């Protein structure tokens, strides 16, 4: 199959959109909220003023990228002063807050916020910020529940703000290369995809009994604000600061964390949209007994319908070390198709099966993608030059993704991973987690009406009752 109208490389599209925006034809330019005058000052239309909410770990990394891209970090907020100490020291001249609501109330001059809080608090931070007209860069996944994703996506449209999902590989040139290869017809029509994450495990099944322990509250932590809308839990160091991803009250597990990276290339290339069904299995996982956490290993199957001339697609997800894709016949026994993550050897990436060949790719932005037949790869590449690995084989670099968002905030073009894209992408992982609550049961999914028509009992997992005092 040749290129469809989806086959325009993203950077060509963005250049055209930027040209139109410059002429005032597309996206409204931001009205700067800081008035900066005098000789030697940068014009306010060229500087984005940002507040960071959730300043530890990736929150800090993202703000560093924004700083290097020319934005100004003017305020920081974190419920744990100790956890945010590195960011607080680096951005020492910023105003510091513990409660994000107070930051939004006081910092009238900011243009945008960057969110690095745990999954369960992202929605309650984002929505009021959107209502104030703030542009947002949010770590992936977008939210903890499908309902939250839908509400945020609608709010982004309503308030006309630039939202970027933090799946930084989406702006790597290797994604464009991969998409162009698929669109060229080099591997034919794609009906089957295998996604594998074997390098990490967020399951806390072996730690469930430790939750009975009593632990003193850290002096510099506001635990009530950290819990936010989640049901009350006594403080435990297994929850905060590092292990919240593995607890279902706060995080979204392996697929929630990685779906926005690993499914992203095929989601773009094949215009997948929403699945029509999902089924999951996880040996040794009992959702009643182990529901506070996630399986040590799981396997899921998503069915996607035909899209225009594109045929239906089955996407298989594997995490942990129990489940794995079938070994490609093009490779020798023991030869690994999906690349290892970074300098590791365990596969993290995708295997795309067409009726004329297969493509394997790595963790972020389809890194190290290749057609599995060396002859076919050489024939396809011809005189082309492959993009360099922007990660250097290590931690992913996200400055280009942040810079793309900053340009979008200024009205130059739409964000590369906005919520019309990043929302449905996030939902795939959240639907997989719902399927884990009913293992072995195929759940039909009506995306338009946000319901499981064949298993209405599964609808209870689309959202949860917020704690008193919290709402969207």
Secondary structure, DSSP 8 states (H G I E B T S, - for coil): ----TT-S-HHHHHHHHHHHHHTTSSS-----SS---STT---GGG--EEEEES-STHHHHHHHHHHHTT-EEEEEE-SBTTTTHHHHHHTTTSEEES-HHHHHHH-TT--EEEE-S-HHHHHHHHHHHHHTT-EEEE-SSS-SSHHHHHHHHHHHHHHT--EEES-GGGGSHHHHHHHHHHHTTTT--EEEEEEEE-S-----GGGGGGGGS-----TTB-HHHHHTTS------TTTTTTTGGGSTTT--HHHHHHHHHHTHHHHHHTT---EEEEEEE-TT--HHHHTTS--SSEEEEEEE--BTTB--EEEEEEESSS------TTS-TT--SS-BSTT--SBEEEEEEESS-EEEE-TTTTTT-EESSHHHHHHHHTT------TTTTSS---HHHHHHHHHHHTTSS--TT-HHHHHHHHHHHHHHHHHHTTTT--EE-BTTTTB-TT-GGGGGGG-----TT---
